[in-house]
Amino acid sequence: MKHCVFFIIMLGYLFVGGCSLEYKYRAYQYHFDKDIQALEMLTEYKELEDYLLFIGSSSIRRWNNIQEDMSPYAVVKRGYGGAHFYDLIHFIDRLMEDKQEAKAVLIFVANDITGSNGWDKLHKDLTPNEVKNLFKAICKKIHKKQSNKTPIYLIETTPTPSRWAVWNKISKANDLIQNYTEQDPNLHFISTRNFFLNQKGRPDGKYFVADSLHLSEAGYDLWEHIIKENLSNLSHPFQYE
């Protein structure tokens, strides 16, 4: 009897734990709904037998040459401008819907720590630990939707000139996420920070457009190199010869 009670309590704990972050960030569950609806209307993935699924914020959305850059990998792109982990947690199931042919998921979300804390009542910077916890919950949702063996790659939040003032917080979140991915063989961390810094240890402006935030063509070329290098170093069934 005691074992049954303990089992029921543990099930309840897991259920509440899995839903708690969605409840905590419930204010963000509809903020980008129109963007997600537009992405749900896209059907190009149905013509592909296997592909890399890129999910994230505007750096994913603005990667106009991703198909050519990531060749010979097939790519499905699902980015929406302004994405945070605290809204993605509400949308990840919808973005993953009917994507069983995705052989890996690559995530880049870079707006949870911006240095503009409190610019309105809704959008406030998270702590590095909060960012890590959201990433952790999103990975669990992906693996529940797909498979526990589906590789998930987190592309590190890039050091940028516009957010250099809070780089210490961003880099801390990166470090926490990297440490978490090292605990699971199906989670991978793509480190980018050192590639985007100049000899003085600051973000190199040539990799960014005029807003000092989004990637330039040179920045995307660098991303392509880094991402492909990380994919080629790992043995997965989606690799192309």
C-alpha positions as YAML, in Angstrom:
chain: A
units: angstrom
residues:
- id: 1
  name: MET
  ca: [0.00, 0.00, 0.00]
- id: 2
  name: LYS
  ca: [2.82, 2.40, 0.93]
- id: 3
  name: HIS
  ca: [4.51, 1.72, -2.41]
- id: 4
  name: CYS
  ca: [1.29, 2.54, -4.29]
- id: 5
  name: VAL
  ca: [0.86, 5.81, -2.44]
- id: 6
  name: PHE
  ca: [4.49, 6.76, -3.12]
- id: 7
  name: PHE
  ca: [4.07, 5.94, -6.82]
- id: 8
  name: ILE
  ca: [0.94, 8.10, -7.08]
- id: 9
  name: ILE
  ca: [2.66, 10.99, -5.31]
- id: 10
  name: MET
  ca: [5.64, 10.77, -7.66]
- id: 11
  name: LEU
  ca: [3.37, 10.75, -10.71]
- id: 12
  name: GLY
  ca: [1.63, 13.82, -9.41]
- id: 13
  name: TYR
  ca: [4.95, 15.54, -8.79]
- id: 14
  name: LEU
  ca: [6.17, 14.82, -12.31]
- id: 15
  name: PHE
  ca: [2.94, 16.10, -13.81]
- id: 16
  name: VAL
  ca: [2.99, 19.32, -11.81]
- id: 17
  name: GLY
  ca: [6.71, 19.81, -12.48]
- id: 18
  name: GLY
  ca: [6.22, 19.38, -16.22]
- id: 19
  name: CYS
  ca: [3.43, 21.95, -16.32]
- id: 20
  name: SER
  ca: [4.74, 24.43, -13.76]
- id: 21
  name: LEU
  ca: [6.90, 26.44, -16.15]
- id: 22
  name: GLU
  ca: [4.09, 26.75, -18.67]
- id: 23
  name: TYR
  ca: [1.90, 28.06, -15.88]
- id: 24
  name: LYS
  ca: [4.62, 30.38, -14.58]
- id: 25
  name: TYR
  ca: [5.04, 31.94, -18.03]
- id: 26
  name: ARG
  ca: [1.38, 31.74, -19.00]
- id: 27
  name: ALA
  ca: [1.31, 35.48, -19.81]
- id: 28
  name: TYR
  ca: [3.34, 34.73, -22.95]
- id: 29
  name: GLN
  ca: [1.27, 31.89, -24.37]
- id: 30
  name: TYR
  ca: [-0.48, 33.98, -27.03]
- id: 31
  name: HIS
  ca: [1.99, 36.79, -27.70]
- id: 32
  name: PHE
  ca: [3.35, 35.34, -30.97]
- id: 33
  name: ASP
  ca: [0.32, 33.26, -31.85]
- id: 34
  name: LYS
  ca: [-0.17, 34.86, -35.30]
- id: 35
  name: ASP
  ca: [3.46, 34.13, -36.18]
- id: 36
  name: ILE
  ca: [3.05, 30.51, -35.11]
- id: 37
  name: GLN
  ca: [-0.18, 30.18, -37.09]
- id: 38
  name: ALA
  ca: [1.66, 31.38, -40.20]
- id: 39
  name: LEU
  ca: [4.42, 28.81, -39.62]
- id: 40
  name: GLU
  ca: [1.81, 26.09, -39.14]
- id: 41
  name: MET
  ca: [0.49, 26.82, -42.62]
- id: 42
  name: LEU
  ca: [3.82, 25.88, -44.24]
- id: 43
  name: THR
  ca: [3.87, 22.40, -45.73]
- id: 44
  name: GLU
  ca: [7.24, 22.13, -47.51]
- id: 45
  name: TYR
  ca: [8.44, 19.56, -44.95]
- id: 46
  name: LYS
  ca: [5.94, 17.03, -46.28]
- id: 47
  name: GLU
  ca: [8.04, 16.63, -49.42]
- id: 48
  name: LEU
  ca: [11.16, 15.69, -47.46]
- id: 49
  name: GLU
  ca: [12.08, 12.26, -46.14]
- id: 50
  name: ASP
  ca: [14.57, 13.57, -43.59]
- id: 51
  name: TYR
  ca: [15.80, 17.01, -42.68]
- id: 52
  name: LEU
  ca: [17.25, 19.29, -40.01]
- id: 53
  name: LEU
  ca: [14.59, 21.30, -38.22]
- id: 54
  name: PHE
  ca: [15.78, 24.78, -37.22]
- id: 55
  name: ILE
  ca: [13.66, 26.49, -34.56]
- id: 56
  name: GLY
  ca: [14.26, 29.85, -32.94]
- id: 57
  name: SER
  ca: [14.24, 33.60, -33.06]
- id: 58
  name: SER
  ca: [14.92, 36.18, -35.76]
- id: 59
  name: SER
  ca: [18.44, 34.95, -36.55]
- id: 60
  name: ILE
  ca: [16.79, 31.75, -37.77]
- id: 61
  name: ARG
  ca: [13.95, 33.60, -39.50]
- id: 62
  name: ARG
  ca: [16.35, 35.97, -41.29]
- id: 63
  name: TRP
  ca: [18.65, 33.21, -42.54]
- id: 64
  name: ASN
  ca: [17.44, 33.54, -46.12]
- id: 65
  name: ASN
  ca: [20.14, 31.33, -47.64]
- id: 66
  name: ILE
  ca: [19.86, 28.54, -45.11]
- id: 67
  name: GLN
  ca: [18.93, 25.93, -47.73]
- id: 68
  name: GLU
  ca: [22.02, 26.69, -49.82]
- id: 69
  name: ASP
  ca: [24.29, 27.27, -46.84]
- id: 70
  name: MET
  ca: [23.38, 24.00, -45.10]
- id: 71
  name: SER
  ca: [23.50, 21.88, -48.26]
- id: 72
  name: PRO
  ca: [23.72, 18.89, -48.62]
- id: 73
  name: TYR
  ca: [21.50, 18.74, -45.54]
- id: 74
  name: ALA
  ca: [17.81, 19.34, -46.17]
- id: 75
  name: VAL
  ca: [16.41, 22.06, -43.92]
- id: 76
  name: VAL
  ca: [13.03, 23.06, -42.52]
- id: 77
  name: LYS
  ca: [13.11, 26.54, -40.98]
- id: 78
  name: ARG
  ca: [10.72, 27.60, -38.21]
- id: 79
  name: GLY
  ca: [11.86, 30.93, -36.80]
- id: 80
  name: TYR
  ca: [9.80, 33.83, -35.50]
- id: 81
  name: GLY
  ca: [11.17, 37.28, -34.70]
- id: 82
  name: GLY
  ca: [11.53, 38.12, -31.03]
- id: 83
  name: ALA
  ca: [11.28, 34.54, -29.80]
- id: 84
  name: HIS
  ca: [12.13, 33.81, -26.18]
- id: 85
  name: PHE
  ca: [12.35, 30.50, -24.38]
- id: 86
  name: TYR
  ca: [9.44, 31.64, -22.21]
- id: 87
  name: ASP
  ca: [7.09, 31.80, -25.19]
- id: 88
  name: LEU
  ca: [8.65, 28.91, -27.13]
- id: 89
  name: ILE
  ca: [7.71, 26.59, -24.28]
- id: 90
  name: HIS
  ca: [4.07, 27.21, -25.23]
- id: 91
  name: PHE
  ca: [4.64, 26.82, -28.98]
- id: 92
  name: ILE
  ca: [7.17, 24.01, -29.29]
- id: 93
  name: ASP
  ca: [4.52, 21.28, -29.58]
- id: 94
  name: ARG
  ca: [2.84, 23.14, -32.43]
- id: 95
  name: LEU
  ca: [6.13, 23.74, -34.25]
- id: 96
  name: MET
  ca: [7.03, 20.05, -33.88]
- id: 97
  name: GLU
  ca: [3.61, 18.80, -35.03]
- id: 98
  name: ASP
  ca: [3.83, 16.22, -37.82]
- id: 99
  name: LYS
  ca: [7.63, 16.58, -38.03]
- id: 100
  name: GLN
  ca: [8.45, 12.92, -37.41]
- id: 101
  name: GLU
  ca: [10.87, 12.96, -40.35]
- id: 102
  name: ALA
  ca: [13.09, 15.51, -38.64]
- id: 103
  name: LYS
  ca: [16.39, 13.77, -37.92]
- id: 104
  name: ALA
  ca: [17.64, 16.53, -35.62]
- id: 105
  name: VAL
  ca: [16.36, 19.74, -34.06]
- id: 106
  name: LEU
  ca: [18.59, 22.83, -33.89]
- id: 107
  name: ILE
  ca: [17.54, 25.66, -31.58]
- id: 108
  name: PHE
  ca: [18.70, 29.26, -31.36]
- id: 109
  name: VAL
  ca: [16.84, 31.61, -29.03]
- id: 110
  name: ALA
  ca: [18.63, 34.75, -27.87]
- id: 111
  name: ASN
  ca: [16.14, 37.21, -26.40]
- id: 112
  name: ASP
  ca: [15.62, 36.15, -22.79]
- id: 113
  name: ILE
  ca: [18.54, 38.28, -21.59]
- id: 114
  name: THR
  ca: [18.80, 41.59, -23.44]
- id: 115
  name: GLY
  ca: [19.85, 44.22, -20.93]
- id: 116
  name: SER
  ca: [16.62, 46.14, -21.52]
- id: 117
  name: ASN
  ca: [14.94, 44.77, -18.43]
- id: 118
  name: GLY
  ca: [11.55, 46.27, -17.71]
- id: 119
  name: TRP
  ca: [10.96, 47.97, -21.07]
- id: 120
  name: ASP
  ca: [7.35, 47.04, -20.49]
- id: 121
  name: LYS
  ca: [5.40, 45.18, -17.85]
- id: 122
  name: LEU
  ca: [5.42, 41.93, -19.82]
- id: 123
  name: HIS
  ca: [8.98, 41.56, -21.07]
- id: 124
  name: LYS
  ca: [11.64, 41.27, -18.41]
- id: 125
  name: ASP
  ca: [15.04, 39.63, -18.53]
- id: 126
  name: LEU
  ca: [15.33, 36.17, -17.06]
- id: 127
  name: THR
  ca: [18.14, 34.92, -14.90]
- id: 128
  name: PRO
  ca: [20.65, 32.50, -16.44]
- id: 129
  name: ASN
  ca: [19.18, 29.68, -14.36]
- id: 130
  name: GLU
  ca: [15.66, 30.46, -15.57]
- id: 131
  name: VAL
  ca: [16.88, 30.28, -19.17]
- id: 132
  name: LYS
  ca: [18.48, 26.90, -18.52]
- id: 133
  name: ASN
  ca: [15.33, 25.54, -16.88]
- id: 134
  name: LEU
  ca: [13.19, 26.59, -19.83]
- id: 135
  name: PHE
  ca: [15.60, 25.00, -22.31]
- id: 136
  name: LYS
  ca: [15.52, 21.82, -20.24]
- id: 137
  name: ALA
  ca: [11.70, 21.75, -20.27]
- id: 138
  name: ILE
  ca: [11.58, 22.41, -24.02]
- id: 139
  name: CYS
  ca: [13.97, 19.53, -24.70]
- id: 140
  name: LYS
  ca: [11.73, 17.21, -22.68]
- id: 141
  name: LYS
  ca: [8.70, 18.32, -24.68]
- id: 142
  name: ILE
  ca: [10.52, 17.70, -27.96]
- id: 143
  name: HIS
  ca: [11.57, 14.22, -26.89]
- id: 144
  name: LYS
  ca: [8.04, 13.46, -25.73]
- id: 145
  name: LYS
  ca: [6.74, 14.56, -29.13]
- id: 146
  name: GLN
  ca: [9.44, 12.89, -31.21]
- id: 147
  name: SER
  ca: [11.76, 10.38, -29.63]
- id: 148
  name: ASN
  ca: [14.15, 10.35, -26.72]
- id: 149
  name: LYS
  ca: [16.87, 9.60, -29.26]
- id: 150
  name: THR
  ca: [16.21, 12.61, -31.50]
- id: 151
  name: PRO
  ca: [19.37, 14.75, -31.38]
- id: 152
  name: ILE
  ca: [18.79, 18.31, -30.15]
- id: 153
  name: TYR
  ca: [21.45, 20.93, -30.77]
- id: 154
  name: LEU
  ca: [21.49, 24.25, -28.95]
- id: 155
  name: ILE
  ca: [23.35, 26.93, -30.90]
- id: 156
  name: GLU
  ca: [25.03, 29.11, -28.32]
- id: 157
  name: THR
  ca: [23.74, 32.66, -27.93]
- id: 158
  name: THR
  ca: [26.27, 34.77, -29.79]
- id: 159
  name: PRO
  ca: [28.14, 37.67, -28.19]
- id: 160
  name: THR
  ca: [26.84, 40.80, -29.95]
- id: 161
  name: PRO
  ca: [27.90, 44.46, -29.77]
- id: 162
  name: SER
  ca: [24.38, 45.61, -28.86]
- id: 163
  name: ARG
  ca: [24.13, 43.31, -25.83]
- id: 164
  name: TRP
  ca: [27.76, 43.26, -24.77]
- id: 165
  name: ALA
  ca: [26.88, 45.02, -21.50]
- id: 166
  name: VAL
  ca: [25.04, 41.89, -20.32]
- id: 167
  name: TRP
  ca: [27.36, 39.33, -21.90]
- id: 168
  name: ASN
  ca: [28.34, 38.04, -18.45]
- id: 169
  name: LYS
  ca: [24.72, 36.98, -17.83]
- id: 170
  name: ILE
  ca: [24.28, 35.60, -21.34]
- id: 171
  name: SER
  ca: [27.51, 33.62, -21.13]
- id: 172
  name: LYS
  ca: [26.45, 32.25, -17.75]
- id: 173
  name: ALA
  ca: [23.20, 30.99, -19.28]
- id: 174
  name: ASN
  ca: [25.23, 29.45, -22.11]
- id: 175
  name: ASP
  ca: [27.48, 27.70, -19.59]
- id: 176
  name: LEU
  ca: [24.54, 26.31, -17.61]
- id: 177
  name: ILE
  ca: [22.92, 24.97, -20.77]
- id: 178
  name: GLN
  ca: [26.19, 23.43, -21.95]
- id: 179
  name: ASN
  ca: [26.60, 21.67, -18.62]
- id: 180
  name: TYR
  ca: [23.07, 20.32, -18.90]
- id: 181
  name: THR
  ca: [23.57, 19.01, -22.45]
- id: 182
  name: GLU
  ca: [26.65, 17.11, -21.33]
- id: 183
  name: GLN
  ca: [24.43, 14.93, -19.14]
- id: 184
  name: ASP
  ca: [22.46, 13.52, -22.08]
- id: 185
  name: PRO
  ca: [24.04, 11.90, -25.18]
- id: 186
  name: ASN
  ca: [21.16, 13.14, -27.33]
- id: 187
  name: LEU
  ca: [21.68, 16.79, -26.40]
- id: 188
  name: HIS
  ca: [24.47, 18.82, -27.97]
- id: 189
  name: PHE
  ca: [25.87, 22.31, -27.48]
- id: 190
  name: ILE
  ca: [27.28, 24.20, -30.46]
- id: 191
  name: SER
  ca: [29.73, 26.73, -29.07]
- id: 192
  name: THR
  ca: [30.11, 29.91, -31.13]
- id: 193
  name: ARG
  ca: [31.40, 32.61, -28.77]
- id: 194
  name: ASN
  ca: [35.11, 32.48, -29.51]
- id: 195
  name: PHE
  ca: [34.56, 32.66, -33.26]
- id: 196
  name: PHE
  ca: [32.69, 35.97, -33.04]
- id: 197
  name: LEU
  ca: [35.23, 37.80, -30.88]
- id: 198
  name: ASN
  ca: [38.09, 39.91, -32.23]
- id: 199
  name: GLN
  ca: [41.67, 40.05, -30.95]
- id: 200
  name: LYS
  ca: [40.58, 42.42, -28.19]
- id: 201
  name: GLY
  ca: [38.02, 39.92, -26.93]
- id: 202
  name: ARG
  ca: [35.00, 41.91, -28.09]
- id: 203
  name: PRO
  ca: [32.35, 41.09, -30.74]
- id: 204
  name: ASP
  ca: [33.71, 41.59, -34.26]
- id: 205
  name: GLY
  ca: [31.47, 44.10, -36.06]
- id: 206
  name: LYS
  ca: [31.91, 42.48, -39.48]
- id: 207
  name: TYR
  ca: [29.71, 39.60, -38.39]
- id: 208
  name: PHE
  ca: [26.70, 41.84, -37.69]
- id: 209
  name: VAL
  ca: [24.43, 44.18, -39.63]
- id: 210
  name: ALA
  ca: [23.91, 47.84, -38.74]
- id: 211
  name: ASP
  ca: [21.80, 47.08, -35.66]
- id: 212
  name: SER
  ca: [24.82, 45.34, -34.09]
- id: 213
  name: LEU
  ca: [22.55, 42.44, -33.16]
- id: 214
  name: HIS
  ca: [21.58, 40.38, -36.18]
- id: 215
  name: LEU
  ca: [24.04, 38.43, -38.27]
- id: 216
  name: SER
  ca: [25.51, 39.78, -41.48]
- id: 217
  name: GLU
  ca: [26.27, 37.60, -44.50]
- id: 218
  name: ALA
  ca: [29.73, 37.01, -43.03]
- id: 219
  name: GLY
  ca: [28.09, 36.06, -39.73]
- id: 220
  name: TYR
  ca: [25.88, 33.48, -41.41]
- id: 221
  name: ASP
  ca: [28.85, 32.10, -43.34]
- id: 222
  name: LEU
  ca: [30.60, 31.63, -40.00]
- id: 223
  name: TRP
  ca: [27.52, 30.00, -38.49]
- id: 224
  name: GLU
  ca: [27.34, 27.60, -41.43]
- id: 225
  name: HIS
  ca: [30.94, 26.52, -40.87]
- id: 226
  name: ILE
  ca: [30.53, 26.07, -37.11]
- id: 227
  name: ILE
  ca: [27.23, 24.18, -37.32]
- id: 228
  name: LYS
  ca: [28.39, 21.83, -40.07]
- id: 229
  name: GLU
  ca: [31.58, 21.13, -38.16]
- id: 230
  name: ASN
  ca: [29.54, 20.08, -35.13]
- id: 231
  name: LEU
  ca: [27.25, 17.90, -37.20]
- id: 232
  name: SER
  ca: [30.10, 16.18, -39.04]
- id: 233
  name: ASN
  ca: [31.86, 15.31, -35.79]
- id: 234
  name: LEU
  ca: [28.88, 13.30, -34.57]
- id: 235
  name: SER
  ca: [27.60, 10.02, -35.94]
- id: 236
  name: HIS
  ca: [23.87, 10.16, -36.58]
- id: 237
  name: PRO
  ca: [21.63, 8.59, -39.24]
- id: 238
  name: PHE
  ca: [20.78, 11.95, -40.78]
- id: 239
  name: GLN
  ca: [24.34, 12.57, -41.91]
- id: 240
  name: TYR
  ca: [25.03, 12.77, -45.61]
- id: 241
  name: GLU
  ca: [28.14, 11.39, -47.24]
...
